[in-house]
Amino acid sequence: MILALSDPVERRSMNTCLKMLLFGALLLCAATSLAQVSLAPLDAKHLASIDDFVNHEMARQRIPGLELGIYSRGSILLAKGYGLANVELNVPVKPETIMQSGSVGKQFVSAAIMMLVEEGKISLDDSITKYFPDAPAAWKPILIKNLLSHTSGLTEYESPDRTGPNGPFYFRLDFTEDELAKKIEVLPIEWAPGEKWDYRNTNYALLGFVIHKITGMPYAEFLSERIFKPLGMTSTRLISDRDIIPNRAAGYEIDRNGELMNQAWVSPTFNSTADGTGYSNVLDFAKWDEALYGTKLLKQSSLDRIWTVYPLNDGKPNYAGYGFAWMIGAQDGHKRIEHGGAWQGFTCRISRYPDDSLTVVVFTNLEAGPSNPGVIAHVLAGLVNPALAVSKLEAVADDQPDLAERLKKLLGEIVAGTDIRPETTPQLAADISPDTSKHWQQSLAKLWPGGTLTLVKRDKGTAEGEPQWVSIYRLSKGGDAMLLVFGLDADGKIPILHLLPNREYW
């Protein structure tokens, strides 16, 4: 579960955020095969550089507390807390501190489904109507593997209009599992299964229901019995507001006035769905990382399936590089498999470099948007292994100035209060609410007009359904700056527009 950065309401949707973060860096590549041996312990120089970078990023991103785990094939090289787990009580973060993992928890669900596949209790090619017999006939072509890979075509149930006070999934109300399923069943289907890729929390919410139907256990109980207990992950569990949970951190948000606030409250229902509602810490994730290097939980063939980019109906890999709850890509030519998450004032990222025997896990207790644990994880990997070093976002030559001119025109329209939705794709238009437009207008007020637009990164789409061009610009004026992520498709429509805090790395 991750926040869509432009939305005023905290969400678990990764849809818009992924479109921003995945281009270029998440293409499947052939990494150089390296000897899979454990890394040496970190020396004082490594530790000092890690501390300096983490402290710098926490100050820049205004992160109250951060928990870091660096592992080599499950062996802990560093497990450390920074900052505060609870600002009001002045409690420091420790390696034992419990934070929410958000959509990173989807990988436990995909592993659970593959366990059931190995046991012959479910097939990846099963129609989901086998488990939801009252669903509309249009669901019949949707297969279990479409849910796992986000290629189902099902609509996102966590859109702002659906989770607000007048929506069918209002976050403040409780629903039974059957009630939630019935509400999902009436949502529209956006495309034929396998035709496109787009991140939908709906898919994994349904997979949790499927696990319950097959095993007779709520999905979280099944994960506990089959994954967490066998691996000794004693701190990993479902969220609960009422239970006494030692070492639990508080989650935080930054409001429109720049004030730090406690996380928004949601009902127990939306802290129990399988799209990402768990607690964990970096000590437990070391055990998870170790298990993924062997076959204690799953056969190697199942792991390989999970870590294979899912192909669309045309046989081409989806543009996000997404497998089953993992994004498969590269960092400076080295294979990287990872996932991020955010929910209720927390963010999380696990980035694994299997050919380098390295994994970095970052938890923060600040909402997505201001907090970006992915950047932190990637840079830290480069500090441990220089072969994974991440380049800074610095000015590059712009050989397509027409794109910048198009963006300048768009910025003027936003500042003037013009409705830009006719210029965007339907998917982006659906995410632009009046509140979003107002937020953009306020965010740009200090920088436009009169700001300087500098290109710092650009990539060309390589697959159907991917934006033709995605550019990152730094907009600066005086001492203020922000990043703008701007995408343009072959039809001249805008599928991506994000306003982000300024930062040094992508």
N, C-alpha and C positions, 0 to 999 in steps of 0.2 A: 504494500500500500504506500503510495507516494503522493505527495501534493502536486497538483497541477499548478505551476508557479504563478500563473496569471489569475487564478481564481481567488476570490475573497474568502471563501469558505474552505476549511481544511478538508482534504479529500484523500482517499487512498488511490485514486486513479493515476496511473503512470502514463496515460495516453499522450498528453501534450508534452510532458517532461521528457519522455523517451524520444519523441521526434526532435527535441532540442539536443539531447545528449548523445544520440546514437550515430549520427552521420559520421562517416569517415572512420572513426575509431573502432566501430563495431563490425567491420567486415571480416568474414572468415578468411584467415590466411594460413599458409603452411609455415609453422614456426620451426626454427632450427631445433633438431632433436638434441637435447642435452642429457647428460648422465643424471639420472634421478637419484641424487644423493642429498642428504640433509645438509643444510648450510651451517657454517661455523657460527658460534655465538657472536653477538654484536659487540664490537669493541667500544671504548669510551668515545671515540670520534663519531661513530655511527649514532650512539645514544644521544650525544650532544646535538648533532644535526637534526635528529628526530624531534627532540624536545623543542629546539628553536623553531622549527617549522610548525609544529602543532600549536605552540603558544602564539605564534604569529597569526595563524589561521583562525584560532579561537577568538583572538581580539578583533580581527578583521570581520569575521562572520558573526560576532557577538554571541558565540556559543557559551552557555553557562558551564556545561560539563561535557567531557568527552572521554570515551573509553576506547583504548587501542589494544589490539591483539596482532602480533606479527608471529607467524608460524613457519616452520620448515617441515613439511609433511606431518603436520600435527604436533610437532615438538615446539613448545613455546620459546621463541626468541625474546619476546617482550610482551608483557601484559601489564598495562599501566593505566591509571586514571589521572585525569587532568581536570581542574576546575571543580565546580560544585554539582553534586547530585541533587541537592535541595537548597535553593537560594534563600528561602525564608528561614531555614534552620541552620544554614551555613555548614552543611554536611559535604565533605569532599567525596569525589568519585574515587572508587577503588576498583580493582579488577573483578571483585565480587559484586559490584553494583549491578542491579537488574534494570535493564532498559527495554523499551519496546523495539522489536525488530521489523515491524511493518511487513512489506511485501517480500522481504528476504525469506520470510516463513513459507512462501509458496514452494520453495525447493523441498521442504519437508513433505508437502502435499504431493508433489510429483513423485517423490521417492516412495510414498505410501501407495500411490496408484501402481507404480511399477512392481512393488511387492505383490500386489493383488494380481497383476498380470502374470508374474512368475508362478503364482499359485493356481493359475487357471480360473480365477474367480471373476475376471473381467478381461475384455479384449480392447486394445487401443482402437480397433475398428468397430466396436459396438456403437450403434446409434444411441444417442442419449435418451431417446424415447423409450428404450428398454428400462430405464430407471425413472423416467417421468412419463408414464403412460397417458396421462391426461394433457400433456403438452400439445400445442397445435401441430398439425401435420407438417408444417414448414420446418419443424425441428428434426424430422426424420433423417435428413442427410447430414446432420451435425453429428460428428463422431467424437469419442472420448479424446482422441489425439488432437482434434480441433480445439477442445477446451484447454488442453495442456499447452498448446502452442499459440493461443490467442488468434486463431484463424477461424473461429466459429461464425463470425458475422453478427453475434448477439450484441445488443446495445449495452452501453455502460449504465449500470443501475445507479452508480454513484455520481451522476451529473448533478450540478448544483440545484437545478430545478426539481430533481427527483428526491433529493435528500433535505430540501428546505421544508419549512413549516407546512406548505401546501402540497408537498410531494408524497408519492406513495411509499417512499423509503425514508421518511423523516427520521433523522438521526436521534431524536429525543424520545422516540416511541419504541416499545418492545413488540416483537412479533415472534411467532413460533416458526420453526423451520419450514413447516408446510405452508404457512402464510407467506413467508418470503418466496418460496418456490412458486407459488401461485401468482404472486406479483411479478416475478421475473418472466413467467410464461406468457404474459400479455404484452411484454415489451416488443417493439418492432425488431425485425432482422434487417441489418444494414447491407449485407452482401451475401452471396452464396458461400457456403463453407469452403475454405481453402482458396478462395479467390484473392483475398487480401489478408494483410496482417495489421492488427491494431490492438493495443493493450486494453483489456477489459477485465476489471475485477469480477464482473459477472461470471466469467468462466470458472474461476477458482472457488467462488461461493458455491456454484453448482457441484464442483468436484468434491467439496466437503460433504454435501448432501449425499452424493453417490457413495462415498466411503461409509457413511452411516447406514445407508440402505443395504450395502453388501455385508458389512461386518456386524451390524447391530450395535455398534459403538459410535457415539459422537466422534467426529474426526479427530478432535483434540485428544480424546481418550485413546484412540487407536495410535496416534503419534506417540503418546506417552508410553504405551505398552510395547510398541514395536521399534521405536527409534530412540527416544530419550532415555528410558530406563536401561536398555541394553548397552548404550554407549556411556552411561554414567553422567548424562547431562541433567544434573539434579536441579538446576536453576531454571531450566527451560520449560515453559508452561503457558497455558492460556491466561489472558488478562482477566483480572477480577478487581473491581473496586472495593469489594467487601472483605476479601480474605486478608489476613495479616501476612505480608510477604516481606521477609527480611531483606534489607539492602535495596529496596525499591526506590528508584529515582523519581523525581517529579519532572513532567514534561512542560515545555514552555513555547509560547508563541510571541511574536513581535507584532503589535497592533499597528494600525495605520498612522498613529502618532509617534511611532518609534518606541513605545513603552513595552517592556517585558511583562508578559501576562502568563498566568497559569493556563495549561492546556484546556481546550474546549471539552465540555462533557458530552458524551454520547451514551445511549442506552446500552445495557448489557448485550442486547442482540447484536449490535454492530461492533462489539468487542469479543465476538465469539465466532465470526464467520471465517472460512478457510482462505480468504484472500489476504490474510496478514494480520493476525491479532494475537501475537505472542510476546512473551518476555524471554530474555536470555542475557548472557554476558559473554565476555571474551574468553573466559575459562572454559565454558561449555562449547563455544565455537571451535576451540582447539581440538576437542574430541570429535566434533563433526568433520572438521577438515581431515583429521587422521583417518576417519572411516571412509572418506571419499577416495583415498589412495589405495584402498583394498576392496575386498568383496565380502566384508563382514555383514553388510546389510543387503547388498544387491549384487547380482552377477555383473561381470564386466560388460556383457552385451547390453544390459539395462542401463548402466552408466553411460555407455557409448551412445545409446539412443537419446538419453536425456541431454547429452552435450553435443548433439548434432543439430545444425541449423535446419529448421523445419522447412521443407520445400512447399511452395504454393502449387496450385493446380497446373500451372504451366511448366513445372519442374524446376523453376528457378528458386533459389533460397530467398526467404523473406528479407526485406531490406534491413530489418532491425538486428539480424543475426541471432534470432531467438530460437532456442530449443524448447525444452520442457522446464520452464521456470529458471532458466539460465540464459544469459546473453553471451554468445560466443564471438570473440573478436580478437583484437591484437593490440599490443602496446609496443611500439618501436620494433615491430617484426616478431614479437614474442607472443605466444598464445595467451589469451586472457579469458577466463570464464567468470562471470560475475552477476550480481543482481543487487539492486538497491531497494530501499523501502522507506516509507515515512507514514506516521499515523499519530495523531493526538500529541503533537509537540515533541516528537522524536524522529530521528532519521538513522539509517543504518546502511552500510555497504559491506559486502564481502567480495573481494577481488582475488581470484586464484590464478596463479601462474604455474601450472602443473609441470611444464618442461623446465622451470627454474626452481622447482621445489619450494615455492614461496606463496604465502597467502597473507593478505592484510585485511583485517576486520576493523571497522570504525563504527561506533555508536555515538550519537550525540543526543542531548535532551533539548533540542531546539527544532522547530518545525522546518520542513523543506522550504526552499526559497532563500531565506538568509543562510540556512545551513546546507552545505554541500559536502557530505562525507566522501562522495566519489572522487572529487578532486584531491582530497586529503589522502585517500587510499592510494591513488595512482602516483602521486608525488612521493609518498613514503616508500612505495615499492622501488622507485628509482634511487632513493637515498640508500636503501639496503643493497640493491643491485644496480650499479651504474648503467648496465645494459638496458635497463627499463626506464631510463631518465626521461622525464616529460619536459617538453619545450614550453617556454613562457609564451603568453599571448602578446606578441609584439607586432608592430606595423609591417604589413606586407604590401607589395605592389598590387594595385587594383587594375586589372586588365579589362574589367567590365564596369566602368563608371556609371553606366545606365542603371545598374542595380542600385547603386547609392542614390542616384537621382530619384528613383522610384520610392526608395525608403524615405528620403527627405520630404517628398510630397506627402507620404503617408503620415509622417510625424506631424506635419503641419495640420493635417486633417484631424488627427487625434487631439492635438492641443486646442483646435478650434471647436471641438465637440462634435465633429462630423461622424456619422455612422459609417464605419468602414466595412461593415459586414458584406455589402455587395461586391467588394473587391477580394474577399477571402473565399476559401473552399467552404462547402457546407459544414464540414467537420469543425473547422476553426470558428466559423460563424456561430455554431451552437455553443461554443465555450465563451463567447464574448457577451457577457451580460452588461446591463447598464452600470452595475457596480464595478465591473472590470474596466469598462471604458473610463469611468471616473477616476479609478485608481491609476490607470495609465496617464491620464491627463495631468493628474497631480504629480506623478513621478517625473514627468517630462518638464514640468513648469520651470525648473531652475536651469534646464539645459537646452531647451528649444523654444523659440528660434535662437540662433546665434552660436550654438554649440558646434564643435568640430567632430566630424564623423570619420573615423579611421578604421580601415579594414584590418583585422587581425587574424582571420582564418576564413577559408572558403573551401567547400567541397562540392563536387558534382555528383548527383545521384547516379546510381548504376543499375537500378532495378525499376521495373514497372511499379507504379504506386508510390515511388519515392520522389520527393521534391527534385526538380531539375537542378536547382542551385540552392545551397544553404550557406549563408554568410554570417559571420560574427563581426560586428562593428563595436568599437569603443566610442561612445559619445561623451565628450568632455567639454567642460566650460568652467574656467576658473579652477577652483580646487575640487569641483565635483565631477564625477564620472559614473557611467553605467555601461553595461554590455547590452547590445541588441542582437538577438538572433532572428534572422529574417530569411524566410524561405520563399522560393518562387517556383511554380510548376510550369510544365510545358505550355499550358493554356494561359499563362500570365496571371493566374490566381495565386493568392497567398495562403499556403497551408500552415505556415509557421510564423509566429511573431511572439517574441518573449522579451520582456524587460527585466534584466537581472542586475544584481549588485556587481560592481566592478571587481575583477579579480585578476591575478597574474597568470593563472593556469586554466586550461580548459578541462 
